[in-house]
């Protein structure tokens, strides 16, 4: 995926601009992209994209998993 031309990292995103970000994020996420991949594409932080998906879309966010981490077993 190509990096989108949104050079506004670090400032509030409101109105139509936020709606556009939410639309892009929802499309990419529904297609299987990770939150980090979407953040990289948009030039924004992972927490910004996570907030968009939770607050501004109807997309159900997949549970976060940590690869390689195993549950401890008790003997």
PQR file with spaces between the fields and no chain letter, atoms N, CA, C, O and H, PARSE charges and radii, in Angstrom:
ATOM       1  N    UNK     1       0.838   -1.178    0.000 -0.4000 1.5000
ATOM       2  CA   UNK     1       0.000    0.000    0.000 -0.0000 2.0000
ATOM       3  C    UNK     1       0.882    1.240    0.000  0.5500 1.7000
ATOM       4  O    UNK     1       1.947    1.268    0.616 -0.5500 1.4000
ATOM       5  N    UNK     2       0.433    2.221   -0.675 -0.4000 1.5000
ATOM       6  CA   UNK     2       1.202    3.455   -0.743 -0.0000 2.0000
ATOM       7  C    UNK     2       0.855    4.383    0.410  0.5500 1.7000
ATOM       8  O    UNK     2      -0.247    4.331    0.956 -0.5500 1.4000
ATOM       9  H    UNK     2      -0.432    2.198   -1.175  0.4000 1.0000
ATOM      10  N    UNK     3       1.801    5.224    0.769 -0.4000 1.5000
ATOM      11  CA   UNK     3       1.590    6.215    1.834 -0.0000 2.0000
ATOM      12  C    UNK     3       0.717    7.341    1.289  0.5500 1.7000
ATOM      13  O    UNK     3       1.026    7.925    0.250 -0.5500 1.4000
ATOM      14  H    UNK     3       2.696    5.266    0.325  0.4000 1.0000
ATOM      15  N    UNK     4      -0.367    7.641    1.990 -0.4000 1.5000
ATOM      16  CA   UNK     4      -1.282    8.695    1.544 -0.0000 2.0000
ATOM      17  C    UNK     4      -0.740   10.072    1.918  0.5500 1.7000
ATOM      18  O    UNK     4      -0.107   10.222    2.964 -0.5500 1.4000
ATOM      19  H    UNK     4      -0.618    7.167    2.833  0.4000 1.0000
ATOM      20  N    UNK     5      -0.973   11.057    1.096 -0.4000 1.5000
ATOM      21  CA   UNK     5      -0.413   12.402    1.339 -0.0000 2.0000
ATOM      22  C    UNK     5      -1.188   13.203    2.384  0.5500 1.7000
ATOM      23  O    UNK     5      -1.921   14.132    2.043 -0.5500 1.4000
ATOM      24  H    UNK     5      -1.487   10.936    0.247  0.4000 1.0000
ATOM      25  N    UNK     6      -1.026   12.842    3.651 -0.4000 1.5000
ATOM      26  CA   UNK     6      -1.666   13.571    4.738 -0.0000 2.0000
ATOM      27  C    UNK     6      -0.577   14.053    5.681  0.5500 1.7000
ATOM      28  O    UNK     6      -0.311   13.388    6.682 -0.5500 1.4000
ATOM      29  H    UNK     6      -0.431   12.087    3.927  0.4000 1.0000
ATOM      30  N    UNK     7       0.060   15.177    5.403 -0.4000 1.5000
ATOM      31  CA   UNK     7       1.190   15.640    6.212 -0.0000 2.0000
ATOM      32  C    UNK     7       0.759   16.393    7.460  0.5500 1.7000
ATOM      33  O    UNK     7       1.227   17.507    7.694 -0.5500 1.4000
ATOM      34  H    UNK     7      -0.156   15.717    4.590  0.4000 1.0000
ATOM      35  N    UNK     8      -0.111   15.820    8.257 -0.4000 1.5000
ATOM      36  CA   UNK     8      -0.633   16.550    9.413 -0.0000 2.0000
ATOM      37  C    UNK     8      -0.449   15.770   10.700  0.5500 1.7000
ATOM      38  O    UNK     8      -1.234   15.923   11.635 -0.5500 1.4000
ATOM      39  H    UNK     8      -0.492   14.915    8.067  0.4000 1.0000
ATOM      40  N    UNK     9       0.561   14.951   10.759 -0.4000 1.5000
ATOM      41  CA   UNK     9       0.811   14.161   11.951 -0.0000 2.0000
ATOM      42  C    UNK     9       1.042   15.087   13.148  0.5500 1.7000
ATOM      43  O    UNK     9       1.805   16.050   13.065 -0.5500 1.4000
ATOM      44  H    UNK     9       1.199   14.827    9.999  0.4000 1.0000
ATOM      45  N    UNK    10       0.378   14.783   14.250 -0.4000 1.5000
ATOM      46  CA   UNK    10       0.591   15.555   15.455 -0.0000 2.0000
ATOM      47  C    UNK    10      -0.431   16.644   15.696  0.5500 1.7000
ATOM      48  O    UNK    10      -0.323   17.362   16.690 -0.5500 1.4000
ATOM      49  H    UNK    10      -0.241   14.001   14.318  0.4000 1.0000
ATOM      50  N    UNK    11      -1.413   16.798   14.836 -0.4000 1.5000
ATOM      51  CA   UNK    11      -2.435   17.802   15.106 -0.0000 2.0000
ATOM      52  C    UNK    11      -3.806   17.131   15.096  0.5500 1.7000
ATOM      53  O    UNK    11      -3.973   16.030   14.570 -0.5500 1.4000
ATOM      54  H    UNK    11      -1.501   16.215   14.028  0.4000 1.0000
ATOM      55  N    UNK    12      -4.770   17.811   15.682 -0.4000 1.5000
ATOM      56  CA   UNK    12      -6.126   17.276   15.712 -0.0000 2.0000
ATOM      57  C    UNK    12      -6.684   17.160   14.306  0.5500 1.7000
ATOM      58  O    UNK    12      -6.411   17.994   13.442 -0.5500 1.4000
ATOM      59  H    UNK    12      -4.634   18.705   16.109  0.4000 1.0000
ATOM      60  N    UNK    13      -7.467   16.116   14.090 -0.4000 1.5000
ATOM      61  CA   UNK    13      -8.100   15.905   12.800 -0.0000 2.0000
ATOM      62  C    UNK    13      -9.603   15.894   13.060  0.5500 1.7000
ATOM      63  O    UNK    13     -10.112   15.044   13.791 -0.5500 1.4000
ATOM      64  H    UNK    13      -7.688   15.439   14.792  0.4000 1.0000
ATOM      65  N    UNK    14     -10.303   16.845   12.456 -0.4000 1.5000
ATOM      66  CA   UNK    14     -11.731   17.004   12.721 -0.0000 2.0000
ATOM      67  C    UNK    14     -12.521   17.086   11.420  0.5500 1.7000
ATOM      68  O    UNK    14     -11.955   17.254   10.340 -0.5500 1.4000
ATOM      69  H    UNK    14      -9.890   17.536   11.862  0.4000 1.0000
ATOM      70  N    UNK    15     -13.832   16.964   11.547 -0.4000 1.5000
ATOM      71  CA   UNK    15     -14.731   17.191   10.420 -0.0000 2.0000
ATOM      72  C    UNK    15     -14.557   16.222    9.276  0.5500 1.7000
ATOM      73  O    UNK    15     -14.374   15.022    9.480 -0.5500 1.4000
ATOM      74  H    UNK    15     -14.291   16.827   12.425  0.4000 1.0000
ATOM      75  N    UNK    16     -14.616   16.757    8.066 -0.4000 1.5000
ATOM      76  CA   UNK    16     -14.556   15.949    6.853 -0.0000 2.0000
ATOM      77  C    UNK    16     -13.233   15.199    6.747  0.5500 1.7000
ATOM      78  O    UNK    16     -13.188   14.079    6.239 -0.5500 1.4000
ATOM      79  H    UNK    16     -14.764   17.732    7.901  0.4000 1.0000
ATOM      80  N    UNK    17     -12.170   15.810    7.221 -0.4000 1.5000
ATOM      81  CA   UNK    17     -10.864   15.151    7.162 -0.0000 2.0000
ATOM      82  C    UNK    17     -10.852   13.891    8.035  0.5500 1.7000
ATOM      83  O    UNK    17     -10.324   12.856    7.629 -0.5500 1.4000
ATOM      84  H    UNK    17     -12.206   16.721    7.633  0.4000 1.0000
ATOM      85  N    UNK    18     -11.435   13.983    9.228 -0.4000 1.5000
ATOM      86  CA   UNK    18     -11.509   12.819   10.125 -0.0000 2.0000
ATOM      87  C    UNK    18     -12.406   11.744    9.528  0.5500 1.7000
ATOM      88  O    UNK    18     -12.103   10.555    9.632 -0.5500 1.4000
ATOM      89  H    UNK    18     -11.864   14.824    9.557  0.4000 1.0000
ATOM      90  N    UNK    19     -13.499   12.147    8.907 -0.4000 1.5000
ATOM      91  CA   UNK    19     -14.390   11.185    8.258 -0.0000 2.0000
ATOM      92  C    UNK    19     -13.666   10.439    7.149  0.5500 1.7000
ATOM      93  O    UNK    19     -13.866    9.237    6.974 -0.5500 1.4000
ATOM      94  H    UNK    19     -13.746   13.112    8.822  0.4000 1.0000
ATOM      95  N    UNK    20     -12.829   11.143    6.403 -0.4000 1.5000
ATOM      96  CA   UNK    20     -12.058   10.509    5.327 -0.0000 2.0000
ATOM      97  C    UNK    20     -11.065    9.502    5.894  0.5500 1.7000
ATOM      98  O    UNK    20     -10.937    8.393    5.375 -0.5500 1.4000
ATOM      99  H    UNK    20     -12.667   12.119    6.546  0.4000 1.0000
ATOM     100  N    UNK    21     -10.362    9.886    6.961 -0.4000 1.5000
ATOM     101  CA   UNK    21      -9.452    8.958    7.622 -0.0000 2.0000
ATOM     102  C    UNK    21     -10.212    7.713    8.085  0.5500 1.7000
ATOM     103  O    UNK    21      -9.753    6.590    7.877 -0.5500 1.4000
ATOM     104  H    UNK    21     -10.466   10.787    7.382  0.4000 1.0000
ATOM     105  N    UNK    22     -11.376    7.913    8.712 -0.4000 1.5000
ATOM     106  CA   UNK    22     -12.167    6.797    9.220 -0.0000 2.0000
ATOM     107  C    UNK    22     -12.615    5.880    8.086  0.5500 1.7000
ATOM     108  O    UNK    22     -12.596    4.658    8.231 -0.5500 1.4000
ATOM     109  H    UNK    22     -11.749    8.826    8.881  0.4000 1.0000
ATOM     110  N    UNK    23     -13.011    6.457    6.971 -0.4000 1.5000
ATOM     111  CA   UNK    23     -13.438    5.676    5.812 -0.0000 2.0000
ATOM     112  C    UNK    23     -12.282    4.822    5.280  0.5500 1.7000
ATOM     113  O    UNK    23     -12.459    3.634    5.010 -0.5500 1.4000
ATOM     114  H    UNK    23     -13.027    7.450    6.853  0.4000 1.0000
ATOM     115  N    UNK    24     -11.122    5.417    5.135 -0.4000 1.5000
ATOM     116  CA   UNK    24      -9.948    4.694    4.653 -0.0000 2.0000
ATOM     117  C    UNK    24      -9.577    3.587    5.630  0.5500 1.7000
ATOM     118  O    UNK    24      -9.334    2.451    5.222 -0.5500 1.4000
ATOM     119  H    UNK    24     -10.978    6.382    5.355  0.4000 1.0000
ATOM     120  N    UNK    25      -9.533    3.911    6.915 -0.4000 1.5000
ATOM     121  CA   UNK    25      -9.153    2.933    7.929 -0.0000 2.0000
ATOM     122  C    UNK    25     -10.125    1.760    7.956  0.5500 1.7000
ATOM     123  O    UNK    25      -9.701    0.608    8.049 -0.5500 1.4000
ATOM     124  H    UNK    25      -9.730    4.833    7.247  0.4000 1.0000
ATOM     125  N    UNK    26     -11.420    2.040    7.877 -0.4000 1.5000
ATOM     126  CA   UNK    26     -12.429    0.981    7.905 -0.0000 2.0000
ATOM     127  C    UNK    26     -12.297    0.067    6.689  0.5500 1.7000
ATOM     128  O    UNK    26     -12.394   -1.154    6.817 -0.5500 1.4000
ATOM     129  H    UNK    26     -11.765    2.976    7.801  0.4000 1.0000
ATOM     130  N    UNK    27     -12.080    0.644    5.522 -0.4000 1.5000
ATOM     131  CA   UNK    27     -11.922   -0.156    4.297 -0.0000 2.0000
ATOM     132  C    UNK    27     -10.708   -1.063    4.395  0.5500 1.7000
ATOM     133  O    UNK    27     -10.789   -2.254    4.095 -0.5500 1.4000
ATOM     134  H    UNK    27     -12.002    1.636    5.418  0.4000 1.0000
ATOM     135  N    UNK    28      -9.579   -0.499    4.817 -0.4000 1.5000
ATOM     136  CA   UNK    28      -8.342   -1.277    4.899 -0.0000 2.0000
ATOM     137  C    UNK    28      -8.443   -2.368    5.968  0.5500 1.7000
ATOM     138  O    UNK    28      -7.997   -3.496    5.761 -0.5500 1.4000
ATOM     139  H    UNK    28      -9.513    0.469    5.060  0.4000 1.0000
ATOM     140  N    UNK    29      -9.034   -2.014    7.116 -0.4000 1.5000
ATOM     141  CA   UNK    29      -9.142   -2.966    8.212 -0.0000 2.0000
ATOM     142  C    UNK    29     -10.070   -4.120    7.841  0.5500 1.7000
ATOM     143  O    UNK    29      -9.766   -5.279    8.125 -0.5500 1.4000
ATOM     144  H    UNK    29      -9.396   -1.098    7.284  0.4000 1.0000
ATOM     145  N    UNK    30     -11.194   -3.807    7.210 -0.4000 1.5000
ATOM     146  CA   UNK    30     -12.127   -4.848    6.779 -0.0000 2.0000
ATOM     147  C    UNK    30     -11.487   -5.771    5.737  0.5500 1.7000
ATOM     148  O    UNK    30     -11.857   -6.940    5.628 -0.5500 1.4000
ATOM     149  H    UNK    30     -11.440   -2.866    6.980  0.4000 1.0000
ATOM     150  N    UNK    31     -10.530   -5.243    4.975 -0.4000 1.5000
ATOM     151  CA   UNK    31      -9.829   -6.034    3.964 -0.0000 2.0000
ATOM     152  C    UNK    31      -8.710   -6.881    4.580  0.5500 1.7000
ATOM     153  O    UNK    31      -8.065   -7.660    3.879 -0.5500 1.4000
ATOM     154  H    UNK    31     -10.230   -4.293    5.063  0.4000 1.0000
ATOM     155  N    UNK    32      -8.481   -6.729    5.892 -0.4000 1.5000
ATOM     156  CA   UNK    32      -7.507   -7.568    6.577 -0.0000 2.0000
ATOM     157  C    UNK    32      -6.221   -6.893    7.001  0.5500 1.7000
ATOM     158  O    UNK    32      -5.350   -7.543    7.578 -0.5500 1.4000
ATOM     159  H    UNK    32      -9.006   -6.096    6.461  0.4000 1.0000
ATOM     160  N    UNK    33      -6.077   -5.609    6.732 -0.4000 1.5000
ATOM     161  CA   UNK    33      -4.859   -4.900    7.131 -0.0000 2.0000
ATOM     162  C    UNK    33      -4.810   -4.741    8.648  0.5500 1.7000
ATOM     163  O    UNK    33      -5.847   -4.644    9.303 -0.5500 1.4000
ATOM     164  H    UNK    33      -6.785   -5.080    6.263  0.4000 1.0000
ATOM     165  N    UNK    34      -3.604   -4.715    9.196 -0.4000 1.5000
ATOM     166  CA   UNK    34      -3.451   -4.504   10.630 -0.0000 2.0000
ATOM     167  C    UNK    34      -3.582   -3.018   10.951  0.5500 1.7000
ATOM     168  O    UNK    34      -3.462   -2.167   10.070 -0.5500 1.4000
ATOM     169  H    UNK    34      -2.761   -4.793    8.664  0.4000 1.0000
ATOM     170  N    UNK    35      -3.826   -2.725   12.209 -0.4000 1.5000
ATOM     171  CA   UNK    35      -3.921   -1.329   12.637 -0.0000 2.0000
ATOM     172  C    UNK    35      -2.592   -0.627   12.401  0.5500 1.7000
ATOM     173  O    UNK    35      -2.568    0.531   11.983 -0.5500 1.4000
ATOM     174  H    UNK    35      -3.924   -3.416   12.925  0.4000 1.0000
ATOM     175  N    UNK    36      -1.479   -1.320   12.666 -0.4000 1.5000
ATOM     176  CA   UNK    36      -0.165   -0.719   12.456 -0.0000 2.0000
ATOM     177  C    UNK    36       0.080   -0.430   10.984  0.5500 1.7000
ATOM     178  O    UNK    36       0.635    0.615   10.646 -0.5500 1.4000
ATOM     179  H    UNK    36      -1.498   -2.261   13.005  0.4000 1.0000
ATOM     180  N    UNK    37      -0.323   -1.338   10.104 -0.4000 1.5000
ATOM     181  CA   UNK    37      -0.136   -1.118    8.664 -0.0000 2.0000
ATOM     182  C    UNK    37      -0.945    0.091    8.196  0.5500 1.7000
ATOM     183  O    UNK    37      -0.476    0.878    7.374 -0.5500 1.4000
ATOM     184  H    UNK    37      -0.774   -2.188   10.379  0.4000 1.0000
ATOM     185  N    UNK    38      -2.151    0.231    8.717 -0.4000 1.5000
ATOM     186  CA   UNK    38      -2.999    1.372    8.355 -0.0000 2.0000
ATOM     187  C    UNK    38      -2.367    2.663    8.870  0.5500 1.7000
ATOM     188  O    UNK    38      -2.339    3.670    8.164 -0.5500 1.4000
ATOM     189  H    UNK    38      -2.532   -0.409    9.385  0.4000 1.0000
ATOM     190  N    UNK    39      -1.861    2.629   10.099 -0.4000 1.5000
ATOM     191  CA   UNK    39      -1.211    3.803   10.681 -0.0000 2.0000
ATOM     192  C    UNK    39      -0.004    4.221    9.846  0.5500 1.7000
ATOM     193  O    UNK    39       0.200    5.409    9.595 -0.5500 1.4000
ATOM     194  H    UNK    39      -1.883    1.810   10.673  0.4000 1.0000
ATOM     195  N    UNK    40       0.787    3.255    9.421 -0.4000 1.5000
ATOM     196  CA   UNK    40       1.945    3.550    8.584 -0.0000 2.0000
ATOM     197  C    UNK    40       1.513    4.176    7.260  0.5500 1.7000
ATOM     198  O    UNK    40       2.131    5.126    6.779 -0.5500 1.4000
ATOM     199  H    UNK    40       0.621    2.290    9.625  0.4000 1.0000
ATOM     200  N    UNK    41       0.458    3.639    6.687 -0.4000 1.5000
ATOM     201  CA   UNK    41      -0.047    4.147    5.407 -0.0000 2.0000
ATOM     202  C    UNK    41      -0.561    5.576    5.523  0.5500 1.7000
ATOM     203  O    UNK    41      -0.330    6.404    4.642 -0.5500 1.4000
ATOM     204  H    UNK    41      -0.044    2.867    7.078  0.4000 1.0000
ATOM     205  N    UNK    42      -1.255    5.852    6.612 -0.4000 1.5000
ATOM     206  CA   UNK    42      -1.836    7.184    6.803 -0.0000 2.0000
ATOM     207  C    UNK    42      -0.838    8.193    7.365  0.5500 1.7000
ATOM     208  O    UNK    42      -1.090    9.397    7.346 -0.5500 1.4000
ATOM     209  H    UNK    42      -1.443    5.179    7.327  0.4000 1.0000
ATOM     210  N    UNK    43       0.286    7.703    7.861 -0.4000 1.5000
ATOM     211  CA   UNK    43       1.250    8.606    8.472 -0.0000 2.0000
ATOM     212  C    UNK    43       0.792    9.092    9.829  0.5500 1.7000
ATOM     213  O    UNK    43       1.145   10.192   10.253 -0.5500 1.4000
ATOM     214  H    UNK    43       0.490    6.724    7.876  0.4000 1.0000
ATOM     215  N    UNK    44       0.012    8.282   10.506 -0.4000 1.5000
ATOM     216  CA   UNK    44      -0.507    8.618   11.834 -0.0000 2.0000
ATOM     217  C    UNK    44      -0.083    7.542   12.819  0.5500 1.7000
ATOM     218  O    UNK    44       0.520    6.543   12.424 -0.5500 1.4000
ATOM     219  H    UNK    44      -0.275    7.388   10.161  0.4000 1.0000
ATOM     220  N    UNK    45      -0.389    7.734   14.092 -0.4000 1.5000
ATOM     221  CA   UNK    45      -0.002    6.758   15.107 -0.0000 2.0000
ATOM     222  C    UNK    45      -0.991    5.597   15.148  0.5500 1.7000
ATOM     223  O    UNK    45      -2.124    5.692   14.674 -0.5500 1.4000
ATOM     224  H    UNK    45      -0.879    8.545   14.412  0.4000 1.0000
ATOM     225  N    UNK    46      -0.518    4.499   15.733 -0.4000 1.5000
ATOM     226  CA   UNK    46      -1.377    3.329   15.899 -0.0000 2.0000
ATOM     227  C    UNK    46      -2.572    3.672   16.798  0.5500 1.7000
ATOM     228  O    UNK    46      -3.688    3.219   16.541 -0.5500 1.4000
ATOM     229  H    UNK    46       0.401    4.422   16.118  0.4000 1.0000
ATOM     230  N    UNK    47      -2.347    4.459   17.833 -0.4000 1.5000
ATOM     231  CA   UNK    47      -3.437    4.815   18.750 -0.0000 2.0000
ATOM     232  C    UNK    47      -4.482    5.697   18.059  0.5500 1.7000
ATOM     233  O    UNK    47      -5.670    5.599   18.364 -0.5500 1.4000
ATOM     234  H    UNK    47      -1.441    4.827   18.042  0.4000 1.0000
ATOM     235  N    UNK    48      -4.053    6.550   17.137 -0.4000 1.5000
ATOM     236  CA   UNK    48      -5.005    7.366   16.378 -0.0000 2.0000
ATOM     237  C    UNK    48      -5.922    6.471   15.550  0.5500 1.7000
ATOM     238  O    UNK    48      -7.140    6.645   15.557 -0.5500 1.4000
ATOM     239  H    UNK    48      -3.087    6.630   16.888  0.4000 1.0000
ATOM     240  N    UNK    49      -5.331    5.513   14.839 -0.4000 1.5000
ATOM     241  CA   UNK    49      -6.123    4.616   13.994 -0.0000 2.0000
ATOM     242  C    UNK    49      -7.031    3.731   14.853  0.5500 1.7000
ATOM     243  O    UNK    49      -8.186    3.493   14.500 -0.5500 1.4000
ATOM     244  H    UNK    49      -4.341    5.372   14.833  0.4000 1.0000
ATOM     245  N    UNK    50      -6.511    3.253   15.967 -0.4000 1.5000
ATOM     246  CA   UNK    50      -7.314    2.435   16.875 -0.0000 2.0000
ATOM     247  C    UNK    50      -8.526    3.230   17.371  0.5500 1.7000
ATOM     248  O    UNK    50      -9.641    2.710   17.410 -0.5500 1.4000
ATOM     249  H    UNK    50      -5.572    3.447   16.254  0.4000 1.0000
ATOM     250  N    UNK    51      -8.303    4.477   17.745 -0.4000 1.5000
ATOM     251  CA   UNK    51      -9.408    5.340   18.181 -0.0000 2.0000
ATOM     252  C    UNK    51     -10.422    5.580   17.082  0.5500 1.7000
ATOM     253  O    UNK    51     -11.628    5.574   17.331 -0.5500 1.4000
ATOM     254  H    UNK    51      -7.397    4.900   17.713  0.4000 1.0000
ATOM     255  N    UNK    52      -9.936    5.793   15.860 -0.4000 1.5000
ATOM     256  CA   UNK    52     -10.852    5.969   14.723 -0.0000 2.0000
ATOM     257  C    UNK    52     -11.760    4.761   14.561  0.5500 1.7000
ATOM     258  O    UNK    52     -12.978    4.889   14.433 -0.5500 1.4000
ATOM     259  H    UNK    52      -8.957    5.797   15.658  0.4000 1.0000
ATOM     260  N    UNK    53     -11.140    3.585   14.570 -0.4000 1.5000
ATOM     261  CA   UNK    53     -11.914    2.361   14.362 -0.0000 2.0000
ATOM     262  C    UNK    53     -12.933    2.141   15.471  0.5500 1.7000
ATOM     263  O    UNK    53     -14.048    1.688   15.211 -0.5500 1.4000
ATOM     264  H    UNK    53     -10.151    3.481   14.675  0.4000 1.0000
ATOM     265  N    UNK    54     -12.561    2.456   16.694 -0.4000 1.5000
ATOM     266  CA   UNK    54     -13.483    2.255   17.815 -0.0000 2.0000
ATOM     267  C    UNK    54     -14.586    3.310   17.878  0.5500 1.7000
ATOM     268  O    UNK    54     -15.740    2.983   18.154 -0.5500 1.4000
ATOM     269  H    UNK    54     -11.655    2.824   16.905  0.4000 1.0000
ATOM     270  N    UNK    55     -14.242    4.565   17.627 -0.4000 1.5000
ATOM     271  CA   UNK    55     -15.198    5.653   17.820 -0.0000 2.0000
ATOM     272  C    UNK    55     -15.943    6.088   16.568  0.5500 1.7000
ATOM     273  O    UNK    55     -17.098    6.507   16.643 -0.5500 1.4000
ATOM     274  H    UNK    55     -13.304    4.831   17.403  0.4000 1.0000
ATOM     275  N    UNK    56     -15.289    5.991   15.421 -0.4000 1.5000
ATOM     276  CA   UNK    56     -15.842    6.622   14.225 -0.0000 2.0000
ATOM     277  C    UNK    56     -16.304    5.654   13.144  0.5500 1.7000
ATOM     278  O    UNK    56     -16.723    6.082   12.069 -0.5500 1.4000
ATOM     279  H    UNK    56     -14.351    5.651   15.360  0.4000 1.0000
ATOM     280  N    UNK    57     -16.233    4.353   13.417 -0.4000 1.5000
ATOM     281  CA   UNK    57     -16.687    3.376   12.420 -0.0000 2.0000
ATOM     282  C    UNK    57     -17.520    2.308   13.099  0.5500 1.7000
ATOM     283  O    UNK    57     -17.558    2.210   14.325 -0.5500 1.4000
ATOM     284  H    UNK    57     -15.892    4.005   14.291  0.4000 1.0000
ATOM     285  N    UNK    58     -18.181    1.517   12.286 -0.4000 1.5000
ATOM     286  CA   UNK    58     -18.960    0.385   12.792 -0.0000 2.0000
ATOM     287  C    UNK    58     -18.202   -0.922   12.660  0.5500 1.7000
ATOM     288  O    UNK    58     -18.773   -1.997   12.847 -0.5500 1.4000
ATOM     289  H    UNK    58     -18.150    1.597   11.289  0.4000 1.0000
ATOM     290  N    UNK    59     -16.922   -0.835   12.340 -0.4000 1.5000
ATOM     291  CA   UNK    59     -16.098   -2.024   12.162 -0.0000 2.0000
ATOM     292  C    UNK    59     -15.837   -2.665   13.522  0.5500 1.7000
ATOM     293  O    UNK    59     -15.511   -1.970   14.485 -0.5500 1.4000
ATOM     294  H    UNK    59     -16.459    0.038   12.188  0.4000 1.0000
ATOM     295  N    UNK    60     -15.979   -3.985   13.602 -0.4000 1.5000
ATOM     296  CA   UNK    60     -15.658   -4.675   14.839 -0.0000 2.0000
ATOM     297  C    UNK    60     -14.156   -4.957   14.841  0.5500 1.7000
ATOM     298  O    UNK    60     -13.632   -5.641   13.962 -0.5500 1.4000
ATOM     299  H    UNK    60     -16.244   -4.549   12.820  0.4000 1.0000
ATOM     300  N    UNK    61     -13.487   -4.418   15.842 -0.4000 1.5000
ATOM     301  CA   UNK    61     -12.035   -4.538   15.917 -0.0000 2.0000
ATOM     302  C    UNK    61     -11.668   -5.936   16.402  0.5500 1.7000
ATOM     303  O    UNK    61     -12.224   -6.436   17.380 -0.5500 1.4000
ATOM     304  H    UNK    61     -13.913   -3.863   16.557  0.4000 1.0000
ATOM     305  N    UNK    62     -10.721   -6.558   15.698 -0.4000 1.5000
ATOM     306  CA   UNK    62     -10.250   -7.891   16.065 -0.0000 2.0000
ATOM     307  C    UNK    62      -9.490   -7.809   17.381  0.5500 1.7000
ATOM     308  O    UNK    62      -8.878   -6.785   17.682 -0.5500 1.4000
ATOM     309  H    UNK    62     -10.270   -6.152   14.903  0.4000 1.0000
ATOM     310  N    UNK    63      -9.524   -8.887   18.170 -0.4000 1.5000
ATOM     311  CA   UNK    63      -8.771   -8.874   19.430 -0.0000 2.0000
ATOM     312  C    UNK    63      -7.274   -8.789   19.174  0.5500 1.7000
ATOM     313  O    UNK    63      -6.765   -9.343   18.199 -0.5500 1.4000
ATOM     314  H    UNK    63     -10.021   -9.720   17.926  0.4000 1.0000
ATOM     315  N    UNK    64      -6.593   -8.107   20.039 -0.4000 1.5000
ATOM     316  CA   UNK    64      -5.144   -7.954   19.922 -0.0000 2.0000
ATOM     317  C    UNK    64      -4.481   -9.244   20.377  0.5500 1.7000
ATOM     318  O    UNK    64      -4.853   -9.803   21.409 -0.5500 1.4000
ATOM     319  H    UNK    64      -7.007   -7.657   20.831  0.4000 1.0000
ATOM     320  N    UNK    65      -3.530   -9.708   19.638 -0.4000 1.5000
ATOM     321  CA   UNK    65      -2.795  -10.901   20.045 -0.0000 2.0000
ATOM     322  C    UNK    65      -1.303  -10.601   19.974  0.5500 1.7000
ATOM     323  O    UNK    65      -0.846   -9.779   19.179 -0.5500 1.4000
ATOM     324  H    UNK    65      -3.228   -9.254   18.800  0.4000 1.0000
ATOM     325  N    UNK    66      -0.574  -11.283   20.817 -0.4000 1.5000
ATOM     326  CA   UNK    66       0.860  -11.105   20.853 -0.0000 2.0000
ATOM     327  C    UNK    66       1.494  -12.411   20.377  0.5500 1.7000
ATOM     328  O    UNK    66       1.457  -13.406   21.102 -0.5500 1.4000
ATOM     329  H    UNK    66      -0.946  -11.951   21.462  0.4000 1.0000
ATOM     330  N    UNK    67       2.071  -12.432   19.181 -0.4000 1.5000
ATOM     331  CA   UNK    67       2.665  -13.672   18.679 -0.0000 2.0000
ATOM     332  C    UNK    67       3.842  -14.132   19.528  0.5500 1.7000
ATOM     333  O    UNK    67       4.639  -13.324   20.005 -0.5500 1.4000
ATOM     334  H    UNK    67       2.101  -11.624   18.592  0.4000 1.0000
ATOM     335  N    UNK    68       3.933  -15.438   19.705 -0.4000 1.5000
ATOM     336  CA   UNK    68       5.053  -15.991   20.451 -0.0000 2.0000
ATOM     337  C    UNK    68       4.856  -16.016   21.954  0.5500 1.7000
ATOM     338  O    UNK    68       5.658  -16.617   22.669 -0.5500 1.4000
ATOM     339  H    UNK    68       3.285  -16.094   19.317  0.4000 1.0000
ATOM     340  N    UNK    69       3.826  -15.389   22.438 -0.4000 1.5000
ATOM     341  CA   UNK    69       3.576  -15.360   23.871 -0.0000 2.0000
ATOM     342  C    UNK    69       2.686  -16.551   24.223  0.5500 1.7000
ATOM     343  O    UNK    69       1.654  -16.784   23.594 -0.5500 1.4000
ATOM     344  H    UNK    69       3.175  -14.901   21.857  0.4000 1.0000
ATOM     345  N    UNK    70       3.098  -17.278   25.217 -0.4000 1.5000
ATOM     346  CA   UNK    70       2.325  -18.452   25.616 -0.0000 2.0000
ATOM     347  C    UNK    70       1.847  -18.290   27.036  0.5500 1.7000
ATOM     348  O    UNK    70       2.496  -17.652   27.865 -0.5500 1.4000
ATOM     349  H    UNK    70       3.937  -17.088   25.728  0.4000 1.0000
ATOM     350  N    UNK    71       0.718  -18.869   27.295 -0.4000 1.5000
ATOM     351  CA   UNK    71       0.159  -18.819   28.634 -0.0000 2.0000
ATOM     352  C    UNK    71       0.972  -19.724   29.559  0.5500 1.7000
ATOM     353  O    UNK    71       1.310  -20.850   29.195 -0.5500 1.4000
ATOM     354  H    UNK    71       0.191  -19.387   26.621  0.4000 1.0000
ATOM     355  N    UNK    72       1.278  -19.233   30.739 -0.4000 1.5000
ATOM     356  CA   UNK    72       2.036  -20.016   31.699 -0.0000 2.0000
ATOM     357  C    UNK    72       1.175  -21.148   32.240  0.5500 1.7000
ATOM     358  O    UNK    72      -0.011  -20.963   32.511 -0.5500 1.4000
ATOM     359  H    UNK    72       1.003  -18.318   31.034  0.4000 1.0000
ATOM     360  N    UNK    73       1.776  -22.310   32.393 -0.4000 1.5000
ATOM     361  CA   UNK    73       1.041  -23.449   32.945 -0.0000 2.0000
ATOM     362  C    UNK    73       1.561  -23.718   34.340  0.5500 1.7000
ATOM     363  O    UNK    73       2.748  -23.567   34.629 -0.5500 1.4000
ATOM     364  H    UNK    73       2.740  -22.460   32.173  0.4000 1.0000
ATOM     365  N    UNK    74       0.654  -24.114   35.183 -0.4000 1.5000
ATOM     366  CA   UNK    74       1.036  -24.455   36.562 -0.0000 2.0000
ATOM     367  C    UNK    74       1.130  -25.958   36.702  0.5500 1.7000
ATOM     368  O    UNK    74       0.337  -26.706   36.129 -0.5500 1.4000
ATOM     369  H    UNK    74      -0.310  -24.237   34.948  0.4000 1.0000
ATOM     370  N    UNK    75       2.095  -26.378   37.458 -0.4000 1.5000
ATOM     371  CA   UNK    75       2.263  -27.827   37.711 -0.0000 2.0000
ATOM     372  C    UNK    75       1.764  -28.178   39.064  0.5500 1.7000
ATOM     373  O    UNK    75       1.819  -29.342   39.460 -0.5500 1.4000
ATOM     374  H    UNK    75       2.738  -25.770   37.923  0.4000 1.0000
